[in-house]
Each structure stands twice: as C-alpha cells, then as structure tokens.
Amino acid sequence: MKFFSYVIYSQDSGSFYYGYFNDLEKVIEMHNADQIQPTRGKGPWVLLFSESYDNRMRAIRQSSFYRSVKGQRFLKKMLNF
C-alpha cells in the first residue's frame, strides 16, 4: 500500500497544512469538505506538493520534516514560495 506525505495551501487563509494519508485524492476532498478538524473553515485547499512512499512510517517522518523550520525553508525554496 502506498502512503503519501503532502502539503496543501489555502490562499484565502494563507495557511499551510502538512499531512500524510494513503489516498491523496480522498484526503484533499476531505479537507475541502471540512471533515478534518485542523483545516476546518480555512479552505479551499489546493495541493502544493506530495511524495509517495511504500511504508507509513516514512510518510510520517517526511510530513514531520515539512513541519520543521528546516523543512519549511526547503519547501519554500523548492516551490518558489
């Protein structure tokens, strides 16, 4: 089973969210339907970046990295944000 680490962004609220899930399309729909508590009421959300992994732990670690200061610098540089 594939797992994804992902970064979504809401232009309306200027918010980023870093997460992991096994169905990328479904989780984006859930964020936009306000079914995920941390992003509720802050959308609409668009996918900025994702990576797939063969195991869940690797996706969790990568998602945690993106939350760190070093990870956020990396993403901003890579995405020209």
MOPAC internal coordinates of N, CA, C and O (Angstrom, degrees):
PM7 1SCF
backbone

  N    0.0000 0     0.00 0     0.00 0    0    0    0
  C    1.4525 1     0.00 0     0.00 0    1    0    0
  C    1.5297 1   109.00 1     0.00 0    2    1    0
  O    1.2310 1   120.75 1   -44.36 1    3    2    1
  N    1.2964 1   116.17 1   135.64 1    3    2    1
  C    1.4661 1   122.12 1   177.69 1    5    3    2
  C    1.5215 1   110.31 1   -86.07 1    6    5    3
  O    1.2310 1   121.45 1   -35.49 1    7    6    5
  N    1.3179 1   114.83 1   144.51 1    7    6    5
  C    1.4583 1   121.80 1   172.13 1    9    7    6
  C    1.5179 1   107.68 1  -124.59 1   10    9    7
  O    1.2310 1   120.99 1   -28.57 1   11   10    9
  N    1.3181 1   115.72 1   151.43 1   11   10    9
  C    1.4552 1   121.18 1  -177.26 1   13   11   10
  C    1.5181 1   110.46 1  -124.32 1   14   13   11
  O    1.2310 1   120.86 1   -42.98 1   15   14   13
  N    1.3174 1   115.97 1   137.02 1   15   14   13
  C    1.4631 1   119.89 1   163.03 1   17   15   14
  C    1.5208 1   104.43 1   -98.19 1   18   17   15
  O    1.2310 1   120.54 1   -36.64 1   19   18   17
  N    1.3243 1   116.57 1   143.36 1   19   18   17
  C    1.4589 1   119.05 1  -174.39 1   21   19   18
  C    1.5171 1   111.01 1  -147.71 1   22   21   19
  O    1.2310 1   121.94 1   -21.12 1   23   22   21
  N    1.3228 1   113.88 1   158.88 1   23   22   21
  C    1.4599 1   122.14 1   175.56 1   25   23   22
  C    1.5199 1   106.38 1  -128.75 1   26   25   23
  O    1.2310 1   121.10 1   -53.69 1   27   26   25
  N    1.3299 1   115.49 1   126.31 1   27   26   25
  C    1.4598 1   120.24 1   175.89 1   29   27   26
  C    1.5246 1   108.55 1  -118.63 1   30   29   27
  O    1.2310 1   121.41 1   -21.15 1   31   30   29
  N    1.3174 1   114.90 1   158.85 1   31   30   29
  C    1.4645 1   120.92 1  -175.76 1   33   31   30
  C    1.5249 1   109.50 1  -139.27 1   34   33   31
  O    1.2310 1   121.35 1   -38.77 1   35   34   33
  N    1.3266 1   115.02 1   141.23 1   35   34   33
  C    1.4579 1   121.27 1   173.74 1   37   35   34
  C    1.5183 1   108.32 1  -115.07 1   38   37   35
  O    1.2310 1   120.41 1   -65.57 1   39   38   37
  N    1.3119 1   116.82 1   114.43 1   39   38   37
  C    1.4586 1   120.80 1   178.98 1   41   39   38
  C    1.5257 1   110.65 1   -67.43 1   42   41   39
  O    1.2310 1   120.10 1   145.80 1   43   42   41
  N    1.3261 1   117.42 1   -34.20 1   43   42   41
  C    1.4659 1   121.00 1  -179.19 1   45   43   42
  C    1.5220 1   112.21 1   -61.75 1   46   45   43
  O    1.2310 1   120.30 1   136.63 1   47   46   45
  N    1.3328 1   117.04 1   -43.37 1   47   46   45
  C    1.4653 1   120.11 1  -177.94 1   49   47   46
  C    1.5224 1   112.66 1  -100.82 1   50   49   47
  O    1.2310 1   119.90 1   169.02 1   51   50   49
  N    1.3433 1   117.80 1   -10.98 1   51   50   49
  C    1.4587 1   121.16 1  -177.40 1   53   51   50
  C    1.5199 1   112.76 1    70.50 1   54   53   51
  O    1.2310 1   120.55 1  -159.29 1   55   54   53
  N    1.3278 1   116.56 1    20.71 1   55   54   53
  C    1.4642 1   121.99 1  -175.56 1   57   55   54
  C    1.5222 1   111.88 1   -99.25 1   58   57   55
  O    1.2310 1   121.86 1   -31.86 1   59   58   57
  N    1.3343 1   114.05 1   148.14 1   59   58   57
  C    1.4560 1   122.49 1   171.75 1   61   59   58
  C    1.5240 1   107.78 1  -111.81 1   62   61   59
  O    1.2310 1   120.56 1   -26.91 1   63   62   61
  N    1.3139 1   116.53 1   153.09 1   63   62   61
  C    1.4562 1   121.16 1   172.61 1   65   63   62
  C    1.5161 1   107.28 1  -138.77 1   66   65   63
  O    1.2310 1   120.83 1   -45.20 1   67   66   65
  N    1.3319 1   116.02 1   134.80 1   67   66   65
  C    1.4589 1   123.53 1  -178.12 1   69   67   66
  C    1.5199 1   107.23 1  -115.71 1   70   69   67
  O    1.2310 1   119.95 1   -54.63 1   71   70   69
  N    1.3207 1   117.70 1   125.37 1   71   70   69
  C    1.4535 1   119.43 1  -177.89 1   73   71   70
  C    1.5114 1   112.71 1  -151.17 1   74   73   71
  O    1.2310 1   121.59 1     3.68 1   75   74   73
  N    1.3355 1   114.57 1  -176.32 1   75   74   73
  C    1.4595 1   121.73 1   175.50 1   77   75   74
  C    1.5215 1   107.79 1  -143.01 1   78   77   75
  O    1.2310 1   120.70 1   -28.68 1   79   78   77
  N    1.3256 1   116.26 1   151.32 1   79   78   77
  C    1.4623 1   120.91 1  -178.68 1   81   79   78
  C    1.5209 1   107.82 1  -168.05 1   82   81   79
  O    1.2310 1   120.19 1   -14.78 1   83   82   81
  N    1.3251 1   117.24 1   165.22 1   83   82   81
  C    1.4662 1   119.43 1  -179.58 1   85   83   82
  C    1.5336 1   113.65 1   -96.75 1   86   85   83
  O    1.2310 1   119.75 1   174.20 1   87   86   85
  N    1.3264 1   118.07 1    -5.80 1   87   86   85
  C    1.4681 1   121.64 1   177.97 1   89   87   86
  C    1.5315 1   107.87 1  -136.44 1   90   89   87
  O    1.2310 1   120.82 1   -82.88 1   91   90   89
  N    1.3011 1   116.04 1    97.12 1   91   90   89
  C    1.4625 1   121.58 1  -171.98 1   93   91   90
  C    1.5281 1   112.57 1   -61.98 1   94   93   91
  O    1.2310 1   119.89 1   133.40 1   95   94   93
  N    1.3185 1   117.82 1   -46.60 1   95   94   93
  C    1.4723 1   120.09 1  -179.47 1   97   95   94
  C    1.5276 1   111.37 1   -61.56 1   98   97   95
  O    1.2310 1   120.90 1   137.42 1   99   98   97
  N    1.3201 1   115.88 1   -42.58 1   99   98   97
  C    1.4635 1   120.18 1  -178.74 1  101   99   98
  C    1.5242 1   111.62 1   -64.40 1  102  101   99
  O    1.2310 1   120.26 1   138.04 1  103  102  101
  N    1.3233 1   117.11 1   -41.96 1  103  102  101
  C    1.4692 1   119.21 1  -177.05 1  105  103  102
  C    1.5283 1   111.02 1   -68.26 1  106  105  103
  O    1.2310 1   119.43 1   145.41 1  107  106  105
  N    1.3177 1   118.70 1   -34.59 1  107  106  105
  C    1.4691 1   120.92 1   176.39 1  109  107  106
  C    1.5291 1   109.50 1   -65.03 1  110  109  107
  O    1.2310 1   120.59 1   136.80 1  111  110  109
  N    1.3284 1   116.47 1   -43.20 1  111  110  109
  C    1.4688 1   120.27 1   176.25 1  113  111  110
  C    1.5263 1   111.01 1   -59.93 1  114  113  111
  O    1.2310 1   120.44 1   139.04 1  115  114  113
  N    1.3281 1   116.77 1   -40.96 1  115  114  113
  C    1.4649 1   121.03 1   179.89 1  117  115  114
  C    1.5263 1   111.13 1   -64.59 1  118  117  115
  O    1.2310 1   120.26 1   139.10 1  119  118  117
  N    1.3285 1   117.11 1   -40.90 1  119  118  117
  C    1.4705 1   120.21 1   177.14 1  121  119  118
  C    1.5256 1   109.94 1   -61.34 1  122  121  119
  O    1.2310 1   120.34 1   134.48 1  123  122  121
  N    1.3171 1   116.95 1   -45.52 1  123  122  121
  C    1.4671 1   120.95 1  -177.68 1  125  123  122
  C    1.5271 1   113.14 1   -71.88 1  126  125  123
  O    1.2310 1   120.10 1   160.08 1  127  126  125
  N    1.3278 1   117.42 1   -19.92 1  127  126  125
  C    1.4682 1   121.60 1   177.15 1  129  127  126
  C    1.5313 1   111.18 1   -93.55 1  130  129  127
  O    1.2310 1   120.43 1  -169.48 1  131  130  129
  N    1.3356 1   116.78 1    10.52 1  131  130  129
  C    1.4728 1   122.55 1   179.82 1  133  131  130
  C    1.5243 1   112.79 1    58.16 1  134  133  131
  O    1.2310 1   120.15 1  -145.04 1  135  134  133
  N    1.3221 1   117.32 1    34.96 1  135  134  133
  C    1.4596 1   121.95 1   178.99 1  137  135  134
  C    1.5235 1   112.82 1   -94.66 1  138  137  135
  O    1.2310 1   120.17 1   176.96 1  139  138  137
  N    1.3235 1   117.29 1    -3.04 1  139  138  137
  C    1.4653 1   121.20 1   179.21 1  141  139  138
  C    1.5208 1   107.35 1  -117.80 1  142  141  139
  O    1.2310 1   121.13 1   -61.44 1  143  142  141
  N    1.3158 1   115.45 1   118.56 1  143  142  141
  C    1.4655 1   122.80 1  -169.95 1  145  143  142
  C    1.5397 1   114.86 1   -51.23 1  146  145  143
  O    1.2310 1   118.59 1   128.74 1  147  146  145
  N    1.3363 1   120.30 1   -51.26 1  147  146  145
  C    1.4774 1   118.67 1  -174.75 1  149  147  146
  C    1.5304 1   114.91 1   -62.84 1  150  149  147
  O    1.2310 1   120.08 1   157.73 1  151  150  149
  N    1.3294 1   117.46 1   -22.27 1  151  150  149
  C    1.4695 1   119.81 1  -177.41 1  153  151  150
  C    1.5227 1   112.71 1  -107.57 1  154  153  151
  O    1.2310 1   120.36 1  -178.18 1  155  154  153
  N    1.3000 1   116.92 1     1.82 1  155  154  153
  C    1.4705 1   121.76 1  -176.68 1  157  155  154
  C    1.5279 1   110.86 1   -60.01 1  158  157  155
  O    1.2310 1   120.84 1   -51.36 1  159  158  157
  N    1.3311 1   116.00 1   128.64 1  159  158  157
  C    1.4544 1   121.84 1   175.98 1  161  159  158
  C    1.5168 1   115.40 1    77.94 1  162  161  159
  O    1.2310 1   120.08 1  -173.14 1  163  162  161
  N    1.3359 1   117.45 1     6.86 1  163  162  161
  C    1.4665 1   120.42 1  -177.69 1  165  163  162
  C    1.5219 1   112.77 1  -112.29 1  166  165  163
  O    1.2310 1   119.31 1   179.10 1  167  166  165
  N    1.3193 1   118.93 1    -0.90 1  167  166  165
  C    1.4576 1   123.02 1  -174.30 1  169  167  166
  C    1.5089 1   112.71 1   -80.01 1  170  169  167
  O    1.2310 1   119.97 1     8.98 1  171  170  169
  N    1.3089 1   117.67 1  -171.02 1  171  170  169
  C    1.4538 1   128.12 1     6.85 1  173  171  170
  C    1.5307 1   112.12 1   -75.81 1  174  173  171
  O    1.2310 1   121.47 1   -26.28 1  175  174  173
  N    1.3194 1   114.79 1   153.72 1  175  174  173
  C    1.4564 1   122.60 1  -175.64 1  177  175  174
  C    1.5222 1   110.84 1  -107.83 1  178  177  175
  O    1.2310 1   121.04 1   -38.77 1  179  178  177
  N    1.3306 1   115.62 1   141.23 1  179  178  177
  C    1.4662 1   121.45 1   174.12 1  181  179  178
  C    1.5226 1   108.11 1  -125.31 1  182  181  179
  O    1.2310 1   121.17 1   -34.00 1  183  182  181
  N    1.3028 1   115.37 1   146.00 1  183  182  181
  C    1.4557 1   121.39 1   179.11 1  185  183  182
  C    1.5187 1   109.37 1   -76.57 1  186  185  183
  O    1.2310 1   120.61 1   -55.17 1  187  186  185
  N    1.3322 1   116.43 1   124.83 1  187  186  185
  C    1.4623 1   120.80 1   176.31 1  189  187  186
  C    1.5178 1   111.91 1   -96.41 1  190  189  187
  O    1.2310 1   121.16 1   142.25 1  191  190  189
  N    1.3382 1   115.38 1   -37.75 1  191  190  189
  C    1.4542 1   119.12 1  -170.90 1  193  191  190
  C    1.5214 1   109.25 1  -160.12 1  194  193  191
  O    1.2310 1   120.64 1   -37.13 1  195  194  193
  N    1.3201 1   116.38 1   142.87 1  195  194  193
  C    1.4639 1   120.39 1   173.90 1  197  195  194
  C    1.5212 1   109.67 1  -150.78 1  198  197  195
  O    1.2310 1   121.40 1   -25.31 1  199  198  197
  N    1.3204 1   114.92 1   154.69 1  199  198  197
  C    1.4580 1   122.80 1   175.10 1  201  199  198
  C    1.5172 1   107.38 1  -137.94 1  202  201  199
  O    1.2310 1   120.25 1   -35.50 1  203  202  201
  N    1.3242 1   117.12 1   144.50 1  203  202  201
  C    1.4642 1   120.13 1   178.71 1  205  203  202
  C    1.5248 1   109.95 1  -105.64 1  206  205  203
  O    1.2310 1   121.69 1   -31.30 1  207  206  205
  N    1.3320 1   114.37 1   148.70 1  207  206  205
  C    1.4657 1   122.20 1  -178.80 1  209  207  206
  C    1.5192 1   108.99 1  -137.51 1  210  209  207
  O    1.2310 1   121.34 1   -25.72 1  211  210  209
  N    1.3209 1   115.04 1   154.28 1  211  210  209
  C    1.4597 1   120.29 1   178.86 1  213  211  210
  C    1.5202 1   112.92 1   -83.96 1  214  213  211
  O    1.2310 1   120.29 1   167.05 1  215  214  213
  N    1.3341 1   117.06 1   -12.95 1  215  214  213
  C    1.4572 1   117.68 1   176.58 1  217  215  214
  C    1.5240 1   111.49 1  -136.33 1  218  217  215
  O    1.2310 1   121.79 1   -27.53 1  219  218  217
  N    1.3013 1   114.17 1   152.47 1  219  218  217
  C    1.4680 1   122.68 1  -173.81 1  221  219  218
  C    1.5273 1   112.30 1   -64.30 1  222  221  219
  O    1.2310 1   120.47 1   138.45 1  223  222  221
  N    1.3302 1   116.70 1   -41.55 1  223  222  221
  C    1.4661 1   120.13 1  -176.94 1  225  223  222
  C    1.5270 1   111.97 1   -61.57 1  226  225  223
  O    1.2310 1   120.04 1   141.53 1  227  226  225
  N    1.2966 1   117.53 1   -38.47 1  227  226  225
  C    1.4697 1   120.59 1   179.05 1  229  227  226
  C    1.5318 1   110.16 1   -65.14 1  230  229  227
  O    1.2310 1   120.03 1   139.93 1  231  230  229
  N    1.3191 1   117.55 1   -40.07 1  231  230  229
  C    1.4686 1   121.28 1   177.90 1  233  231  230
  C    1.5264 1   110.58 1   -65.32 1  234  233  231
  O    1.2310 1   120.29 1   140.47 1  235  234  233
  N    1.3301 1   117.05 1   -39.53 1  235  234  233
  C    1.4658 1   121.19 1   178.06 1  237  235  234
  C    1.5231 1   110.41 1   -64.01 1  238  237  235
  O    1.2310 1   120.55 1   134.26 1  239  238  237
  N    1.3272 1   116.56 1   -45.74 1  239  238  237
  C    1.4744 1   120.43 1   179.90 1  241  239  238
  C    1.5243 1   111.21 1   -61.21 1  242  241  239
  O    1.2310 1   120.38 1   137.68 1  243  242  241
  N    1.3143 1   116.89 1   -42.32 1  243  242  241
  C    1.4632 1   120.00 1  -178.70 1  245  243  242
  C    1.5219 1   110.79 1   -67.61 1  246  245  243
  O    1.2310 1   120.28 1   140.04 1  247  246  245
  N    1.3103 1   117.06 1   -39.96 1  247  246  245
  C    1.4602 1   121.19 1   177.02 1  249  247  246
  C    1.5294 1   110.40 1   -61.81 1  250  249  247
  O    1.2310 1   120.40 1   139.21 1  251  250  249
  N    1.3280 1   116.84 1   -40.79 1  251  250  249
  C    1.4696 1   121.18 1   177.27 1  253  251  250
  C    1.5230 1   111.02 1   -64.42 1  254  253  251
  O    1.2310 1   120.59 1   141.21 1  255  254  253
  N    1.3264 1   116.49 1   -38.79 1  255  254  253
  C    1.4655 1   120.12 1   177.72 1  257  255  254
  C    1.5240 1   110.49 1   -60.55 1  258  257  255
  O    1.2310 1   119.92 1   136.63 1  259  258  257
  N    1.3321 1   117.76 1   -43.37 1  259  258  257
  C    1.4638 1   120.65 1  -179.00 1  261  259  258
  C    1.5228 1   112.32 1   -63.80 1  262  261  259
  O    1.2310 1   120.15 1   154.48 1  263  262  261
  N    1.3188 1   117.31 1   -25.52 1  263  262  261
  C    1.4682 1   121.05 1   177.51 1  265  263  262
  C    1.5273 1   112.02 1   -75.54 1  266  265  263
  O    1.2310 1   120.19 1   158.44 1  267  266  265
  N    1.3244 1   117.24 1   -21.56 1  267  266  265
  C    1.4661 1   121.25 1  -177.67 1  269  267  266
  C    1.5297 1   110.48 1   -74.56 1  270  269  267
  O    1.2310 1   120.83 1   -17.76 1  271  270  269
  N    1.3149 1   116.02 1   162.24 1  271  270  269
  C    1.4667 1   120.71 1   178.11 1  273  271  270
  C    1.5269 1   110.17 1   -60.07 1  274  273  271
  O    1.2310 1   120.55 1   135.07 1  275  274  273
  N    1.3225 1   116.55 1   -44.93 1  275  274  273
  C    1.4617 1   120.76 1   179.32 1  277  275  274
  C    1.5359 1   110.90 1   -62.03 1  278  277  275
  O    1.2310 1   120.38 1   138.48 1  279  278  277
  N    1.3196 1   116.87 1   -41.52 1  279  278  277
  C    1.4579 1   121.25 1   178.94 1  281  279  278
  C    1.5171 1   112.47 1   -66.21 1  282  281  279
  O    1.2310 1   120.43 1   141.46 1  283  282  281
  N    1.3287 1   116.78 1   -38.54 1  283  282  281
  C    1.4643 1   120.04 1   178.74 1  285  283  282
  C    1.5203 1   110.92 1   -67.95 1  286  285  283
  O    1.2310 1   120.33 1   141.60 1  287  286  285
  N    1.3270 1   116.98 1   -38.40 1  287  286  285
  C    1.4736 1   119.98 1   175.27 1  289  287  286
  C    1.5278 1   110.35 1   -61.72 1  290  289  287
  O    1.2310 1   120.89 1   135.94 1  291  290  289
  N    1.3273 1   115.90 1   -44.06 1  291  290  289
  C    1.4619 1   121.50 1   179.20 1  293  291  290
  C    1.5303 1   110.65 1   -58.67 1  294  293  291
  O    1.2310 1   120.36 1   131.67 1  295  294  293
  N    1.3322 1   116.92 1   -48.33 1  295  294  293
  C    1.4679 1   120.81 1  -179.18 1  297  295  294
  C    1.5233 1   111.96 1   -64.02 1  298  297  295
  O    1.2310 1   120.29 1   136.15 1  299  298  297
  N    1.3206 1   117.05 1   -43.85 1  299  298  297
  C    1.4674 1   119.88 1  -179.22 1  301  299  298
  C    1.5214 1   111.05 1   -62.03 1  302  301  299
  O    1.2310 1   120.80 1   140.27 1  303  302  301
  N    1.3246 1   116.08 1   -39.73 1  303  302  301
  C    1.4621 1   120.01 1   179.02 1  305  303  302
  C    1.5344 1   110.39 1   -68.72 1  306  305  303
  O    1.2310 1   120.54 1   135.28 1  307  306  305
  N    1.3168 1   116.57 1   -44.72 1  307  306  305
  C    1.4556 1   121.15 1  -177.49 1  309  307  306
  C    1.5340 1   111.57 1   -67.37 1  310  309  307
  O    1.2310 1   120.30 1   142.54 1  311  310  309
  N    1.3300 1   117.03 1   -37.46 1  311  310  309
  C    1.4628 1   121.46 1  -177.11 1  313  311  310
  C    1.5255 1   113.14 1   -93.32 1  314  313  311
  O    1.2310 1   120.45 1  -178.72 1  315  314  313
  N    1.3343 1   116.75 1     1.28 1  315  314  313
  C    1.4719 1   122.01 1  -176.86 1  317  315  314
  C    1.5234 1   111.32 1    53.37 1  318  317  315
  O    1.2310 1   120.96 1  -132.58 1  319  318  317
  N    1.3155 1   115.76 1    47.42 1  319  318  317
  C    1.4619 1   121.23 1  -176.18 1  321  319  318
  C    1.5062 1   110.82 1   -98.62 1  322  321  319
  O    1.2310 1   120.10 1   180.00 1  323  322  321

